[in-house]
């Protein structure tokens, strides 16, 4: 069952959002957009260690990520996404 939220309707429970981003301005824009329809509890991280800790210590409704964070992938090494669940 899918829940559809009208733009002027707010959900009672806060949306738990993990933001993997290294630019504060991008975090602010994302939160501005989300807060138009949701109460938001968020954590923003910019390192692999912080992301792993956040994934293991919290449950998230939504995880967003910058697509170009070079510290998350190095040549000759698999991306972090292949090891998130281990």
HTML snippet that shows the backbone in 3Dmol.js (N, CA, C, O; Angstrom):
<script src="https://3Dmol.org/build/3Dmol-min.js"></script>
<div id="view" style="width:600px;height:400px;position:relative"></div>
<script>
const pdb = `
ATOM      1  N   UNK A   1       0.830  -1.173   0.000  1.00  0.00           N
ATOM      2  CA  UNK A   1       0.000   0.000   0.000  1.00  0.00           C
ATOM      3  C   UNK A   1       0.881   1.245   0.000  1.00  0.00           C
ATOM      4  O   UNK A   1       1.760   1.388   0.849  1.00  0.00           O
ATOM      5  N   UNK A   2       0.652   2.113  -0.922  1.00  0.00           N
ATOM      6  CA  UNK A   2       1.449   3.328  -1.052  1.00  0.00           C
ATOM      7  C   UNK A   2       0.693   4.499  -0.438  1.00  0.00           C
ATOM      8  O   UNK A   2      -0.510   4.649  -0.652  1.00  0.00           O
ATOM      9  N   UNK A   3       1.393   5.320   0.320  1.00  0.00           N
ATOM     10  CA  UNK A   3       0.800   6.508   0.919  1.00  0.00           C
ATOM     11  C   UNK A   3       1.150   7.720   0.073  1.00  0.00           C
ATOM     12  O   UNK A   3       2.314   7.955  -0.249  1.00  0.00           O
ATOM     13  N   UNK A   4       0.148   8.467  -0.273  1.00  0.00           N
ATOM     14  CA  UNK A   4       0.365   9.685  -1.054  1.00  0.00           C
ATOM     15  C   UNK A   4       0.128  10.866  -0.136  1.00  0.00           C
ATOM     16  O   UNK A   4      -0.905  10.949   0.529  1.00  0.00           O
ATOM     17  N   UNK A   5       1.090  11.784  -0.100  1.00  0.00           N
ATOM     18  CA  UNK A   5       0.989  12.956   0.758  1.00  0.00           C
ATOM     19  C   UNK A   5       0.746  14.173  -0.119  1.00  0.00           C
ATOM     20  O   UNK A   5       1.533  14.477  -1.016  1.00  0.00           O
ATOM     21  N   UNK A   6      -0.339  14.855   0.148  1.00  0.00           N
ATOM     22  CA  UNK A   6      -0.623  16.091  -0.570  1.00  0.00           C
ATOM     23  C   UNK A   6       0.360  17.165  -0.092  1.00  0.00           C
ATOM     24  O   UNK A   6       0.782  17.116   1.063  1.00  0.00           O
ATOM     25  N   UNK A   7       0.737  18.129  -0.932  1.00  0.00           N
ATOM     26  CA  UNK A   7       1.724  19.132  -0.547  1.00  0.00           C
ATOM     27  C   UNK A   7       1.391  19.888   0.737  1.00  0.00           C
ATOM     28  O   UNK A   7       2.292  20.225   1.505  1.00  0.00           O
ATOM     29  N   UNK A   8       0.109  20.158   0.978  1.00  0.00           N
ATOM     30  CA  UNK A   8      -0.254  20.915   2.174  1.00  0.00           C
ATOM     31  C   UNK A   8      -0.479  20.036   3.404  1.00  0.00           C
ATOM     32  O   UNK A   8      -0.741  20.555   4.489  1.00  0.00           O
ATOM     33  N   UNK A   9      -0.380  18.720   3.251  1.00  0.00           N
ATOM     34  CA  UNK A   9      -0.591  17.780   4.343  1.00  0.00           C
ATOM     35  C   UNK A   9       0.746  17.405   4.980  1.00  0.00           C
ATOM     36  O   UNK A   9       1.724  17.169   4.270  1.00  0.00           O
ATOM     37  N   UNK A  10       0.798  17.349   6.300  1.00  0.00           N
ATOM     38  CA  UNK A  10       2.018  16.941   7.000  1.00  0.00           C
ATOM     39  C   UNK A  10       1.797  15.586   7.653  1.00  0.00           C
ATOM     40  O   UNK A  10       0.698  15.293   8.124  1.00  0.00           O
ATOM     41  N   UNK A  11       2.831  14.762   7.682  1.00  0.00           N
ATOM     42  CA  UNK A  11       2.783  13.470   8.357  1.00  0.00           C
ATOM     43  C   UNK A  11       3.084  13.708   9.831  1.00  0.00           C
ATOM     44  O   UNK A  11       3.938  14.530  10.164  1.00  0.00           O
ATOM     45  N   UNK A  12       2.389  12.994  10.718  1.00  0.00           N
ATOM     46  CA  UNK A  12       2.550  13.199  12.158  1.00  0.00           C
ATOM     47  C   UNK A  12       3.945  12.834  12.658  1.00  0.00           C
ATOM     48  O   UNK A  12       4.525  13.568  13.458  1.00  0.00           O
ATOM     49  N   UNK A  13       4.485  11.718  12.199  1.00  0.00           N
ATOM     50  CA  UNK A  13       5.789  11.232  12.662  1.00  0.00           C
ATOM     51  C   UNK A  13       6.887  11.877  11.824  1.00  0.00           C
ATOM     52  O   UNK A  13       6.746  12.004  10.608  1.00  0.00           O
ATOM     53  N   UNK A  14       7.982  12.285  12.468  1.00  0.00           N
ATOM     54  CA  UNK A  14       9.081  12.867  11.682  1.00  0.00           C
ATOM     55  C   UNK A  14       9.670  11.868  10.682  1.00  0.00           C
ATOM     56  O   UNK A  14       9.782  10.677  10.972  1.00  0.00           O
ATOM     57  N   UNK A  15      10.038  12.361   9.522  1.00  0.00           N
ATOM     58  CA  UNK A  15      10.731  11.574   8.514  1.00  0.00           C
ATOM     59  C   UNK A  15      12.202  11.522   8.917  1.00  0.00           C
ATOM     60  O   UNK A  15      12.841  12.564   9.069  1.00  0.00           O
ATOM     61  N   UNK A  16      12.742  10.315   9.090  1.00  0.00           N
ATOM     62  CA  UNK A  16      14.143  10.154   9.508  1.00  0.00           C
ATOM     63  C   UNK A  16      15.008  10.070   8.256  1.00  0.00           C
ATOM     64  O   UNK A  16      14.907   9.122   7.476  1.00  0.00           O
ATOM     65  N   UNK A  17      15.863  11.081   8.076  1.00  0.00           N
ATOM     66  CA  UNK A  17      16.638  11.206   6.842  1.00  0.00           C
ATOM     67  C   UNK A  17      18.135  11.205   7.147  1.00  0.00           C
ATOM     68  O   UNK A  17      18.618  11.978   7.974  1.00  0.00           O
ATOM     69  N   UNK A  18      18.856  10.320   6.461  1.00  0.00           N
ATOM     70  CA  UNK A  18      20.317  10.322   6.488  1.00  0.00           C
ATOM     71  C   UNK A  18      20.782  11.007   5.209  1.00  0.00           C
ATOM     72  O   UNK A  18      20.446  10.578   4.106  1.00  0.00           O
ATOM     73  N   UNK A  19      21.555  12.071   5.369  1.00  0.00           N
ATOM     74  CA  UNK A  19      22.052  12.833   4.221  1.00  0.00           C
ATOM     75  C   UNK A  19      23.558  12.628   4.124  1.00  0.00           C
ATOM     76  O   UNK A  19      24.307  13.032   5.013  1.00  0.00           O
ATOM     77  N   UNK A  20      23.990  11.999   3.041  1.00  0.00           N
ATOM     78  CA  UNK A  20      25.420  11.786   2.796  1.00  0.00           C
ATOM     79  C   UNK A  20      25.839  12.876   1.818  1.00  0.00           C
ATOM     80  O   UNK A  20      25.604  12.778   0.614  1.00  0.00           O
ATOM     81  N   UNK A  21      26.461  13.909   2.360  1.00  0.00           N
ATOM     82  CA  UNK A  21      26.726  15.108   1.563  1.00  0.00           C
ATOM     83  C   UNK A  21      27.861  15.894   2.215  1.00  0.00           C
ATOM     84  O   UNK A  21      27.966  15.949   3.440  1.00  0.00           O
ATOM     85  N   UNK A  22      28.708  16.502   1.383  1.00  0.00           N
ATOM     86  CA  UNK A  22      29.810  17.295   1.927  1.00  0.00           C
ATOM     87  C   UNK A  22      29.632  18.796   1.716  1.00  0.00           C
ATOM     88  O   UNK A  22      30.498  19.573   2.118  1.00  0.00           O
ATOM     89  N   UNK A  23      28.540  19.219   1.100  1.00  0.00           N
ATOM     90  CA  UNK A  23      28.289  20.646   0.866  1.00  0.00           C
ATOM     91  C   UNK A  23      27.116  21.112   1.726  1.00  0.00           C
ATOM     92  O   UNK A  23      25.987  20.652   1.562  1.00  0.00           O
ATOM     93  N   UNK A  24      27.404  22.029   2.641  1.00  0.00           N
ATOM     94  CA  UNK A  24      26.357  22.519   3.551  1.00  0.00           C
ATOM     95  C   UNK A  24      25.200  23.172   2.798  1.00  0.00           C
ATOM     96  O   UNK A  24      24.051  23.077   3.231  1.00  0.00           O
ATOM     97  N   UNK A  25      25.486  23.826   1.692  1.00  0.00           N
ATOM     98  CA  UNK A  25      24.412  24.472   0.927  1.00  0.00           C
ATOM     99  C   UNK A  25      23.458  23.441   0.331  1.00  0.00           C
ATOM    100  O   UNK A  25      22.253  23.682   0.269  1.00  0.00           O
ATOM    101  N   UNK A  26      23.980  22.298  -0.108  1.00  0.00           N
ATOM    102  CA  UNK A  26      23.119  21.238  -0.646  1.00  0.00           C
ATOM    103  C   UNK A  26      22.256  20.617   0.452  1.00  0.00           C
ATOM    104  O   UNK A  26      21.096  20.277   0.217  1.00  0.00           O
ATOM    105  N   UNK A  27      22.821  20.472   1.639  1.00  0.00           N
ATOM    106  CA  UNK A  27      22.051  19.957   2.779  1.00  0.00           C
ATOM    107  C   UNK A  27      20.901  20.911   3.087  1.00  0.00           C
ATOM    108  O   UNK A  27      19.767  20.478   3.290  1.00  0.00           O
ATOM    109  N   UNK A  28      21.195  22.200   3.121  1.00  0.00           N
ATOM    110  CA  UNK A  28      20.169  23.203   3.417  1.00  0.00           C
ATOM    111  C   UNK A  28      19.048  23.186   2.379  1.00  0.00           C
ATOM    112  O   UNK A  28      17.875  23.282   2.742  1.00  0.00           O
ATOM    113  N   UNK A  29      19.389  23.067   1.097  1.00  0.00           N
ATOM    114  CA  UNK A  29      18.371  23.020   0.040  1.00  0.00           C
ATOM    115  C   UNK A  29      17.490  21.775   0.152  1.00  0.00           C
ATOM    116  O   UNK A  29      16.273  21.851  -0.016  1.00  0.00           O
ATOM    117  N   UNK A  30      18.109  20.643   0.436  1.00  0.00           N
ATOM    118  CA  UNK A  30      17.347  19.407   0.587  1.00  0.00           C
ATOM    119  C   UNK A  30      16.379  19.515   1.761  1.00  0.00           C
ATOM    120  O   UNK A  30      15.211  19.145   1.643  1.00  0.00           O
ATOM    121  N   UNK A  31      16.863  20.021   2.890  1.00  0.00           N
ATOM    122  CA  UNK A  31      16.002  20.158   4.067  1.00  0.00           C
ATOM    123  C   UNK A  31      14.873  21.158   3.815  1.00  0.00           C
ATOM    124  O   UNK A  31      13.751  20.949   4.276  1.00  0.00           O
ATOM    125  N   UNK A  32      15.152  22.216   3.107  1.00  0.00           N
ATOM    126  CA  UNK A  32      14.120  23.193   2.768  1.00  0.00           C
ATOM    127  C   UNK A  32      13.007  22.533   1.951  1.00  0.00           C
ATOM    128  O   UNK A  32      11.825  22.759   2.206  1.00  0.00           O
ATOM    129  N   UNK A  33      13.391  21.725   0.979  1.00  0.00           N
ATOM    130  CA  UNK A  33      12.405  21.031   0.144  1.00  0.00           C
ATOM    131  C   UNK A  33      11.595  20.022   0.962  1.00  0.00           C
ATOM    132  O   UNK A  33      10.371  19.967   0.841  1.00  0.00           O
ATOM    133  N   UNK A  34      12.267  19.234   1.784  1.00  0.00           N
ATOM    134  CA  UNK A  34      11.568  18.220   2.574  1.00  0.00           C
ATOM    135  C   UNK A  34      10.640  18.831   3.614  1.00  0.00           C
ATOM    136  O   UNK A  34       9.540  18.331   3.846  1.00  0.00           O
ATOM    137  N   UNK A  35      11.085  19.902   4.232  1.00  0.00           N
ATOM    138  CA  UNK A  35      10.286  20.516   5.303  1.00  0.00           C
ATOM    139  C   UNK A  35       9.022  21.193   4.780  1.00  0.00           C
ATOM    140  O   UNK A  35       8.176  21.614   5.568  1.00  0.00           O
ATOM    141  N   UNK A  36       8.890  21.300   3.477  1.00  0.00           N
ATOM    142  CA  UNK A  36       7.649  21.811   2.904  1.00  0.00           C
ATOM    143  C   UNK A  36       6.489  20.841   3.115  1.00  0.00           C
ATOM    144  O   UNK A  36       5.331  21.257   3.144  1.00  0.00           O
ATOM    145  N   UNK A  37       6.794  19.554   3.261  1.00  0.00           N
ATOM    146  CA  UNK A  37       5.743  18.538   3.413  1.00  0.00           C
ATOM    147  C   UNK A  37       5.924  17.627   4.617  1.00  0.00           C
ATOM    148  O   UNK A  37       4.994  16.909   4.986  1.00  0.00           O
ATOM    149  N   UNK A  38       7.094  17.639   5.235  1.00  0.00           N
ATOM    150  CA  UNK A  38       7.377  16.679   6.307  1.00  0.00           C
ATOM    151  C   UNK A  38       8.004  17.363   7.518  1.00  0.00           C
ATOM    152  O   UNK A  38       8.676  18.387   7.398  1.00  0.00           O
ATOM    153  N   UNK A  39       7.770  16.774   8.675  1.00  0.00           N
ATOM    154  CA  UNK A  39       8.612  17.059   9.835  1.00  0.00           C
ATOM    155  C   UNK A  39       9.860  16.218   9.590  1.00  0.00           C
ATOM    156  O   UNK A  39       9.746  15.048   9.226  1.00  0.00           O
ATOM    157  N   UNK A  40      11.024  16.776   9.777  1.00  0.00           N
ATOM    158  CA  UNK A  40      12.256  16.067   9.417  1.00  0.00           C
ATOM    159  C   UNK A  40      13.205  15.978  10.610  1.00  0.00           C
ATOM    160  O   UNK A  40      13.526  16.985  11.241  1.00  0.00           O
ATOM    161  N   UNK A  41      13.650  14.748  10.910  1.00  0.00           N
ATOM    162  CA  UNK A  41      14.788  14.513  11.799  1.00  0.00           C
ATOM    163  C   UNK A  41      15.900  14.029  10.889  1.00  0.00           C
ATOM    164  O   UNK A  41      15.717  13.050  10.165  1.00  0.00           O
ATOM    165  N   UNK A  42      17.046  14.689  10.909  1.00  0.00           N
ATOM    166  CA  UNK A  42      18.103  14.305   9.973  1.00  0.00           C
ATOM    167  C   UNK A  42      19.463  14.247  10.646  1.00  0.00           C
ATOM    168  O   UNK A  42      19.703  14.842  11.697  1.00  0.00           O
ATOM    169  N   UNK A  43      20.336  13.504   9.992  1.00  0.00           N
ATOM    170  CA  UNK A  43      21.757  13.484  10.315  1.00  0.00           C
ATOM    171  C   UNK A  43      22.473  13.636   8.982  1.00  0.00           C
ATOM    172  O   UNK A  43      22.150  12.946   8.015  1.00  0.00           O
ATOM    173  N   UNK A  44      23.436  14.533   8.932  1.00  0.00           N
ATOM    174  CA  UNK A  44      24.242  14.715   7.723  1.00  0.00           C
ATOM    175  C   UNK A  44      25.651  14.210   8.010  1.00  0.00           C
ATOM    176  O   UNK A  44      26.240  14.536   9.041  1.00  0.00           O
ATOM    177  N   UNK A  45      26.181  13.417   7.094  1.00  0.00           N
ATOM    178  CA  UNK A  45      27.527  12.863   7.239  1.00  0.00           C
ATOM    179  C   UNK A  45      28.309  13.125   5.956  1.00  0.00           C
ATOM    180  O   UNK A  45      27.738  13.265   4.874  1.00  0.00           O
ATOM    181  N   UNK A  46      29.640  13.189   6.106  1.00  0.00           N
ATOM    182  CA  UNK A  46      30.483  13.458   4.937  1.00  0.00           C
ATOM    183  C   UNK A  46      31.643  12.475   4.817  1.00  0.00           C
ATOM    184  O   UNK A  46      32.498  12.630   3.945  1.00  0.00           O
ATOM    185  N   UNK A  47      31.678  11.464   5.685  1.00  0.00           N
ATOM    186  CA  UNK A  47      32.755  10.473   5.624  1.00  0.00           C
ATOM    187  C   UNK A  47      32.181   9.070   5.661  1.00  0.00           C
ATOM    188  O   UNK A  47      31.055   8.855   6.109  1.00  0.00           O
ATOM    189  N   UNK A  48      32.974   8.117   5.183  1.00  0.00           N
ATOM    190  CA  UNK A  48      32.542   6.719   5.217  1.00  0.00           C
ATOM    191  C   UNK A  48      32.311   6.249   6.644  1.00  0.00           C
ATOM    192  O   UNK A  48      31.328   5.561   6.920  1.00  0.00           O
ATOM    193  N   UNK A  49      33.204   6.610   7.550  1.00  0.00           N
ATOM    194  CA  UNK A  49      33.078   6.160   8.945  1.00  0.00           C
ATOM    195  C   UNK A  49      31.795   6.699   9.571  1.00  0.00           C
ATOM    196  O   UNK A  49      31.090   5.970  10.269  1.00  0.00           O
ATOM    197  N   UNK A  50      31.495   7.959   9.328  1.00  0.00           N
ATOM    198  CA  UNK A  50      30.272   8.547   9.886  1.00  0.00           C
ATOM    199  C   UNK A  50      29.030   7.912   9.273  1.00  0.00           C
ATOM    200  O   UNK A  50      28.036   7.700   9.968  1.00  0.00           O
ATOM    201  N   UNK A  51      29.078   7.605   7.974  1.00  0.00           N
ATOM    202  CA  UNK A  51      27.934   6.963   7.334  1.00  0.00           C
ATOM    203  C   UNK A  51      27.719   5.564   7.895  1.00  0.00           C
ATOM    204  O   UNK A  51      26.588   5.191   8.206  1.00  0.00           O
ATOM    205  N   UNK A  52      28.783   4.791   8.029  1.00  0.00           N
ATOM    206  CA  UNK A  52      28.650   3.439   8.597  1.00  0.00           C
ATOM    207  C   UNK A  52      28.055   3.487   9.999  1.00  0.00           C
ATOM    208  O   UNK A  52      27.171   2.696  10.329  1.00  0.00           O
ATOM    209  N   UNK A  53      28.535   4.407  10.817  1.00  0.00           N
ATOM    210  CA  UNK A  53      28.020   4.538  12.183  1.00  0.00           C
ATOM    211  C   UNK A  53      26.529   4.881  12.156  1.00  0.00           C
ATOM    212  O   UNK A  53      25.740   4.299  12.901  1.00  0.00           O
ATOM    213  N   UNK A  54      26.154   5.817  11.303  1.00  0.00           N
ATOM    214  CA  UNK A  54      24.748   6.212  11.213  1.00  0.00           C
ATOM    215  C   UNK A  54      23.877   5.051  10.723  1.00  0.00           C
ATOM    216  O   UNK A  54      22.758   4.872  11.203  1.00  0.00           O
ATOM    217  N   UNK A  55      24.380   4.272   9.783  1.00  0.00           N
ATOM    218  CA  UNK A  55      23.611   3.130   9.273  1.00  0.00           C
ATOM    219  C   UNK A  55      23.442   2.043  10.329  1.00  0.00           C
ATOM    220  O   UNK A  55      22.403   1.385  10.375  1.00  0.00           O
ATOM    221  N   UNK A  56      24.431   1.851  11.160  1.00  0.00           N
ATOM    222  CA  UNK A  56      24.366   0.795  12.165  1.00  0.00           C
ATOM    223  C   UNK A  56      23.638   1.199  13.439  1.00  0.00           C
ATOM    224  O   UNK A  56      23.159   0.332  14.170  1.00  0.00           O
ATOM    225  N   UNK A  57      23.545   2.487  13.719  1.00  0.00           N
ATOM    226  CA  UNK A  57      22.953   2.930  14.979  1.00  0.00           C
ATOM    227  C   UNK A  57      21.543   3.493  14.861  1.00  0.00           C
ATOM    228  O   UNK A  57      20.896   3.750  15.877  1.00  0.00           O
ATOM    229  N   UNK A  58      21.060   3.688  13.649  1.00  0.00           N
ATOM    230  CA  UNK A  58      19.736   4.288  13.461  1.00  0.00           C
ATOM    231  C   UNK A  58      18.986   3.571  12.350  1.00  0.00           C
ATOM    232  O   UNK A  58      19.581   2.883  11.521  1.00  0.00           O
ATOM    233  N   UNK A  59      17.680   3.741  12.349  1.00  0.00           N
ATOM    234  CA  UNK A  59      16.850   3.285  11.238  1.00  0.00           C
ATOM    235  C   UNK A  59      16.414   4.519  10.471  1.00  0.00           C
ATOM    236  O   UNK A  59      16.033   5.524  11.073  1.00  0.00           O
ATOM    237  N   UNK A  60      16.468   4.453   9.158  1.00  0.00           N
ATOM    238  CA  UNK A  60      16.186   5.606   8.314  1.00  0.00           C
ATOM    239  C   UNK A  60      14.982   5.350   7.430  1.00  0.00           C
ATOM    240  O   UNK A  60      14.771   4.229   6.968  1.00  0.00           O
ATOM    241  N   UNK A  61      14.196   6.384   7.197  1.00  0.00           N
ATOM    242  CA  UNK A  61      13.105   6.318   6.230  1.00  0.00           C
ATOM    243  C   UNK A  61      13.618   6.657   4.834  1.00  0.00           C
ATOM    244  O   UNK A  61      13.096   6.173   3.830  1.00  0.00           O
ATOM    245  N   UNK A  62      14.644   7.493   4.791  1.00  0.00           N
ATOM    246  CA  UNK A  62      15.177   7.975   3.521  1.00  0.00           C
ATOM    247  C   UNK A  62      16.678   8.213   3.670  1.00  0.00           C
ATOM    248  O   UNK A  62      17.128   8.786   4.662  1.00  0.00           O
ATOM    249  N   UNK A  63      17.437   7.775   2.688  1.00  0.00           N
ATOM    250  CA  UNK A  63      18.867   8.049   2.633  1.00  0.00           C
ATOM    251  C   UNK A  63      19.134   8.729   1.299  1.00  0.00           C
ATOM    252  O   UNK A  63      18.782   8.207   0.241  1.00  0.00           O
ATOM    253  N   UNK A  64      19.765   9.910   1.362  1.00  0.00           N
ATOM    254  CA  UNK A  64      20.134  10.608   0.132  1.00  0.00           C
ATOM    255  C   UNK A  64      21.655  10.735   0.099  1.00  0.00           C
ATOM    256  O   UNK A  64      22.317  10.749   1.137  1.00  0.00           O
ATOM    257  N   UNK A  65      22.189  10.828  -1.114  1.00  0.00           N
ATOM    258  CA  UNK A  65      23.637  10.905  -1.235  1.00  0.00           C
ATOM    259  C   UNK A  65      24.040  11.756  -2.420  1.00  0.00           C
ATOM    260  O   UNK A  65      23.415  11.721  -3.480  1.00  0.00           O
ATOM    261  N   UNK A  66      25.089  12.514  -2.218  1.00  0.00           N
ATOM    262  CA  UNK A  66      25.749  13.216  -3.306  1.00  0.00           C
ATOM    263  C   UNK A  66      26.324  12.127  -4.217  1.00  0.00           C
ATOM    264  O   UNK A  66      26.863  11.138  -3.720  1.00  0.00           O
ATOM    265  N   UNK A  67      26.222  12.286  -5.509  1.00  0.00           N
ATOM    266  CA  UNK A  67      26.731  11.259  -6.423  1.00  0.00           C
ATOM    267  C   UNK A  67      28.229  11.412  -6.704  1.00  0.00           C
ATOM    268  O   UNK A  67      28.831  10.526  -7.312  1.00  0.00           O
ATOM    269  N   UNK A  68      28.832  12.509  -6.276  1.00  0.00           N
ATOM    270  CA  UNK A  68      30.237  12.744  -6.599  1.00  0.00           C
ATOM    271  C   UNK A  68      31.030  13.101  -5.340  1.00  0.00           C
ATOM    272  O   UNK A  68      31.442  14.246  -5.154  1.00  0.00           O
ATOM    273  N   UNK A  69      31.235  12.111  -4.491  1.00  0.00           N
ATOM    274  CA  UNK A  69      32.078  12.308  -3.313  1.00  0.00           C
ATOM    275  C   UNK A  69      33.272  11.379  -3.462  1.00  0.00           C
ATOM    276  O   UNK A  69      33.186  10.197  -3.129  1.00  0.00           O
ATOM    277  N   UNK A  70      34.389  11.908  -3.961  1.00  0.00           N
ATOM    278  CA  UNK A  70      35.526  11.056  -4.311  1.00  0.00           C
ATOM    279  C   UNK A  70      36.072  10.226  -3.157  1.00  0.00           C
ATOM    280  O   UNK A  70      36.661   9.173  -3.401  1.00  0.00           O
ATOM    281  N   UNK A  71      35.901  10.654  -1.917  1.00  0.00           N
ATOM    282  CA  UNK A  71      36.428   9.889  -0.791  1.00  0.00           C
ATOM    283  C   UNK A  71      35.675   8.579  -0.573  1.00  0.00           C
ATOM    284  O   UNK A  71      36.106   7.749   0.227  1.00  0.00           O
ATOM    285  N   UNK A  72      34.555   8.381  -1.273  1.00  0.00           N
ATOM    286  CA  UNK A  72      33.781   7.151  -1.122  1.00  0.00           C
ATOM    287  C   UNK A  72      34.152   6.069  -2.122  1.00  0.00           C
ATOM    288  O   UNK A  72      33.703   4.932  -1.975  1.00  0.00           O
ATOM    289  N   UNK A  73      34.945   6.376  -3.121  1.00  0.00           N
ATOM    290  CA  UNK A  73      35.348   5.349  -4.090  1.00  0.00           C
ATOM    291  C   UNK A  73      36.756   5.665  -4.578  1.00  0.00           C
ATOM    292  O   UNK A  73      37.067   6.795  -4.955  1.00  0.00           O
ATOM    293  N   UNK A  74      37.580   4.652  -4.560  1.00  0.00           N
ATOM    294  CA  UNK A  74      38.959   4.826  -5.018  1.00  0.00           C
ATOM    295  C   UNK A  74      39.210   3.859  -6.177  1.00  0.00           C
ATOM    296  O   UNK A  74      38.605   2.788  -6.227  1.00  0.00           O
ATOM    297  N   UNK A  75      40.093   4.222  -7.106  1.00  0.00           N
ATOM    298  CA  UNK A  75      40.393   3.319  -8.220  1.00  0.00           C
ATOM    299  C   UNK A  75      40.876   1.961  -7.717  1.00  0.00           C
ATOM    300  O   UNK A  75      41.660   1.879  -6.771  1.00  0.00           O
ATOM    301  N   UNK A  76      40.399   0.903  -8.360  1.00  0.00           N
ATOM    302  CA  UNK A  76      40.836  -0.443  -8.013  1.00  0.00           C
ATOM    303  C   UNK A  76      40.184  -1.004  -6.760  1.00  0.00           C
ATOM    304  O   UNK A  76      40.555  -2.088  -6.308  1.00  0.00           O
ATOM    305  N   UNK A  77      39.238  -0.304  -6.200  1.00  0.00           N
ATOM    306  CA  UNK A  77      38.577  -0.763  -4.979  1.00  0.00           C
ATOM    307  C   UNK A  77      37.070  -0.659  -5.176  1.00  0.00           C
ATOM    308  O   UNK A  77      36.585   0.351  -5.686  1.00  0.00           O
ATOM    309  N   UNK A  78      36.321  -1.685  -4.781  1.00  0.00           N
ATOM    310  CA  UNK A  78      34.866  -1.618  -4.964  1.00  0.00           C
ATOM    311  C   UNK A  78      34.277  -0.461  -4.174  1.00  0.00           C
ATOM    312  O   UNK A  78      34.816  -0.058  -3.143  1.00  0.00           O
ATOM    313  N   UNK A  79      33.170   0.065  -4.666  1.00  0.00           N
ATOM    314  CA  UNK A  79      32.491   1.150  -3.963  1.00  0.00           C
ATOM    315  C   UNK A  79      31.941   0.695  -2.629  1.00  0.00           C
ATOM    316  O   UNK A  79      31.760  -0.499  -2.390  1.00  0.00           O
ATOM    317  N   UNK A  80      31.685   1.634  -1.784  1.00  0.00           N
ATOM    318  CA  UNK A  80      31.178   1.353  -0.443  1.00  0.00           C
ATOM    319  C   UNK A  80      29.837   0.643  -0.501  1.00  0.00           C
ATOM    320  O   UNK A  80      29.522  -0.139   0.396  1.00  0.00           O
ATOM    321  N   UNK A  81      29.037   0.895  -1.534  1.00  0.00           N
ATOM    322  CA  UNK A  81      27.708   0.301  -1.610  1.00  0.00           C
ATOM    323  C   UNK A  81      27.740  -1.214  -1.563  1.00  0.00           C
ATOM    324  O   UNK A  81      26.770  -1.825  -1.113  1.00  0.00           O
ATOM    325  N   UNK A  82      28.815  -1.844  -2.008  1.00  0.00           N
ATOM    326  CA  UNK A  82      28.881  -3.308  -1.987  1.00  0.00           C
ATOM    327  C   UNK A  82      29.152  -3.845  -0.583  1.00  0.00           C
ATOM    328  O   UNK A  82      29.059  -5.053  -0.362  1.00  0.00           O
ATOM    329  N   UNK A  83      29.485  -2.968   0.370  1.00  0.00           N
ATOM    330  CA  UNK A  83      29.805  -3.428   1.716  1.00  0.00           C
ATOM    331  C   UNK A  83      28.883  -2.851   2.783  1.00  0.00           C
ATOM    332  O   UNK A  83      29.115  -3.094   3.967  1.00  0.00           O
ATOM    333  N   UNK A  84      27.875  -2.116   2.426  1.00  0.00           N
ATOM    334  CA  UNK A  84      27.010  -1.461   3.414  1.00  0.00           C
ATOM    335  C   UNK A  84      26.346  -2.456   4.348  1.00  0.00           C
ATOM    336  O   UNK A  84      26.267  -2.206   5.550  1.00  0.00           O
ATOM    337  N   UNK A  85      25.874  -3.555   3.836  1.00  0.00           N
ATOM    338  CA  UNK A  85      25.109  -4.500   4.666  1.00  0.00           C
ATOM    339  C   UNK A  85      25.982  -5.479   5.422  1.00  0.00           C
ATOM    340  O   UNK A  85      25.462  -6.286   6.193  1.00  0.00           O
ATOM    341  N   UNK A  86      27.282  -5.437   5.230  1.00  0.00           N
ATOM    342  CA  UNK A  86      28.132  -6.409   5.939  1.00  0.00           C
ATOM    343  C   UNK A  86      28.557  -5.923   7.293  1.00  0.00           C
ATOM    344  O   UNK A  86      29.272  -6.628   8.005  1.00  0.00           O
TER     345      UNK A  86
END
`;
const viewer = $3Dmol.createViewer("view");
viewer.addModel(pdb, "pdb");
viewer.setStyle({}, {cartoon: {color: "spectrum"}});
viewer.zoomTo();
viewer.render();
</script>
